[in-house]
């Protein structure tokens, strides 16, 4: 994957193809334009969107995925559509390609875009901490750390997902997590094993430490009782 100049797309003749969205027929151009729909507008993520209305029902679609659907022979619904020049508003077909998430990460690193992503990962916990305190809004966090609004919102969504997992995870699993922590297993490894974030692991550690000690003490008494009964 290599970054290509936007000028290349200007030399291609414009072609229109038809597709159906939300039960309506619309036209999509190989230069990234869409006809017979509302005006295309950039969303919070920076990707251009159009809203397709049908019988009072509205459905939003990303323009780059519509272009890929109509013009890329290898279009696959399960894959992402990568912008070669990193400009999310440039939806010309020459600027698009199908890619996995791993392909996109490699593309960013090869073109010097991975440094900011690394800095984002380094600041995740601080962003989450400030959000939990309620001191800053998502837009203020975006301005403070210099990241796009959609990146901040994605980190916040992770917090909400983790809170739902906290409610669903069993006490037995929490005890297992605390046991691993006490044995010195890295938080990152526990996070990968149980599919929850590092911040959630720390929450379990703080909130369940005393419960673990009570549980461990009780289990120790039960084991001693069983062993004494066996010896008799």
C-alpha positions in Angstrom: 0.0 0.0 0.0 1.5 3.3 -1.1 0.2 6.9 -0.8 -0.8 8.3 -4.2 -1.2 12.0 -5.1 -4.7 13.3 -5.5 -3.9 14.8 -8.9 -4.1 11.3 -10.5 -7.8 11.1 -9.8 -8.5 14.3 -11.7 -7.3 12.8 -15.0 -9.9 10.0 -15.0 -13.2 10.5 -16.8 -16.2 10.5 -14.5 -18.4 7.3 -14.6 -21.7 6.7 -12.8 -23.1 3.4 -11.7 -26.4 2.5 -10.0 -26.9 0.7 -6.7 -29.7 0.2 -4.3 -29.7 1.6 -0.7 -32.6 1.4 1.7 -34.9 0.3 -1.1 -34.0 3.3 -3.3 -31.9 3.4 -6.5 -29.0 5.9 -6.3 -26.1 6.8 -8.5 -22.5 6.6 -7.5 -19.5 8.2 -9.3 -16.0 6.9 -9.6 -14.9 10.3 -8.4 -16.6 9.9 -5.1 -19.9 11.7 -5.8 -23.4 10.5 -5.1 -26.6 11.6 -6.8 -30.3 11.3 -5.9 -29.6 11.6 -2.2 -29.2 14.4 0.4 -26.0 16.5 0.3 -22.9 14.5 1.3 -21.5 15.7 4.7 -18.5 14.7 6.7 -19.3 12.8 9.9 -17.6 13.0 13.3 -15.1 10.4 12.1 -14.1 12.5 9.1 -15.7 10.1 6.6 -18.2 11.6 4.1 -21.8 10.3 4.6 -25.0 10.5 2.8 -28.5 9.9 4.1 -30.9 7.9 1.9 -34.6 8.4 2.7 -37.4 5.9 1.8 -40.9 6.0 3.1 -39.9 8.1 6.1 -37.1 5.7 6.9 -33.5 7.2 6.8 -30.3 5.2 6.4 -26.8 6.7 6.5 -24.0 5.3 4.3 -20.3 6.1 3.9 -19.5 7.4 0.5 -16.2 5.6 0.3 -17.9 2.2 0.8 -20.5 3.0 -1.8 -17.8 3.8 -4.3 -15.9 0.6 -3.4 -19.1 -1.4 -3.7 -19.8 -0.1 -7.2 -16.2 0.1 -8.7 -13.8 -2.2 -6.8 -13.9 -5.8 -8.2 -12.6 -7.3 -5.0 -15.1 -5.5 -2.7 -15.8 -7.6 0.4 -18.4 -6.5 3.0 -16.3 -8.0 5.8 -13.2 -5.8 5.0 -12.5 -2.1 5.5 -12.0 0.4 2.7 -8.6 2.1 3.0 -7.9 5.7 1.8 -4.4 5.5 0.2 -3.6 9.2 0.7 -5.1 9.3 4.2 -7.6 12.0 3.1 -11.0 10.7 4.2 -12.8 13.2 2.0 -11.0 11.9 -1.2 -13.4 9.1 -2.2 -12.3 8.7 -5.8 -12.0 5.0 -6.7 -8.2 5.4 -7.5 -7.7 6.4 -3.8 -9.5 3.4 -2.4 -8.6 -0.2 -1.7 -9.9 -3.1 0.3 -7.9 -3.9 3.4 -7.9 -5.7 6.7 -7.3 -3.7 9.9 -3.8 -5.1 10.0 -3.3 -3.9 6.4 -4.4 -0.4 7.4 -1.9 -0.4 10.4 0.9 -1.5 8.1 -0.1 1.2 5.6 0.1 3.9 8.3 3.5 2.7 9.6 5.0 2.5 6.0 3.9 6.1 5.4 5.0 7.5 8.8 1.5 7.7 10.3 2.1 5.2 13.2 3.8 7.7 15.6 0.5 9.5 16.4 -1.3 6.2 16.8 1.4 5.1 19.3 1.0 8.4 21.2 -2.8 7.9 21.3 -2.3 4.5 22.9 0.1 6.0 25.5 -2.5 8.6 26.5 -5.6 6.3 26.6 -5.6 5.8 30.4 -5.2 9.5 31.1 -8.0 10.4 28.7 -10.3 7.8 30.3 -9.4 9.1 33.8 -10.2 12.7 32.9 -13.5 11.6 31.3 -14.5 9.6 34.4 -13.8 12.7 36.6 -16.2 14.7 34.4 -13.8 17.6 34.1 -13.6 17.7 30.3 -16.0 17.0 27.4 -15.0 14.8 24.5 -14.4 17.8 22.4 -12.2 19.5 25.1 -10.2 16.2 25.4 -9.8 16.2 21.6 -8.4 19.8 21.8 -6.2 19.1 24.8 -4.5 16.0 23.4 -4.5 16.9 19.8 -6.5 13.8 18.6 -9.5 13.7 16.4 -13.0 13.7 18.0 -13.8 10.3 16.7 -10.7 8.8 18.3 -11.6 10.3 21.7 -15.2 9.0 21.3 -13.9 5.5 20.5 -11.9 5.5 23.7 -15.0 6.6 25.7 -17.1 3.8 24.0 -14.5 1.3 25.2 -15.1 2.5 28.8 -18.9 1.9 28.4 -18.3 -1.5 26.9 -16.1 -2.4 29.8 -18.7 -1.3 32.3 -21.2 -3.6 30.7 -18.6 -6.5 30.9 -18.0 -5.7 34.6 -21.7 -6.4 35.3 -21.7 -9.6 33.3 -18.4 -11.2 34.5 -18.8 -13.8 37.2 -17.3 -13.5 40.7 -15.3 -16.7 40.0 -13.7 -15.1 37.0 -12.9 -12.0 39.1 -11.2 -14.2 41.7 -9.2 -15.8 38.9 -8.1 -12.3 37.7 -7.1 -11.3 41.2 -5.2 -14.6 41.6 -3.2 -13.9 38.4 -2.5 -10.3 39.6 -1.2 -11.6 42.9 1.1 -14.1 41.1 2.6 -11.2 39.2 1.0 -11.8 35.8 1.1 -8.6 33.7 -2.2 -6.7 33.4 -1.9 -6.6 29.6 -1.7 -10.4 29.5 -4.8 -10.8 31.7 -6.6 -8.2 29.6 -5.9 -10.2 26.4 -6.9 -13.5 28.1 -10.3 -12.2 29.4 -11.1 -9.7 26.7 -11.4 -6.7 29.0 -9.4 -3.5 29.2 -6.4 -2.9 31.5 -8.5 -0.2 33.4 -11.1 -2.8 34.2 -8.5 -5.1 35.6 -7.3 -2.3 37.9 -10.9 -1.7 38.9 -11.3 -5.4 39.9 -8.0 -5.2 41.8 -9.1 -2.2 43.8 -12.7 -3.2 44.5 -12.4 -7.0 44.9 -9.1 -7.2 46.8 -10.8 -7.6 50.2 -13.4 -10.0 48.9 -10.6 -12.1 47.4 -8.8 -12.3 50.8 -12.0 -13.3 52.6 -12.7 -15.9 49.9 -9.2 -17.3 50.0 -9.3 -17.5 53.8 -12.6 -19.3 53.7 -11.4 -21.7 51.1 -8.3 -22.4 53.2 -10.5 -23.3 56.2 -12.6 -25.7 54.1 -9.5 -27.4 52.7 -8.1 -27.9 56.2 -11.4 -29.4 57.3 -11.5 -31.8 54.4 -7.9 -32.9 54.9 -8.6 -33.5 58.6 -11.7 -35.5 57.8 -9.8 -37.6 55.3 -7.0 -38.3 57.8 -9.5 -39.6 60.3 
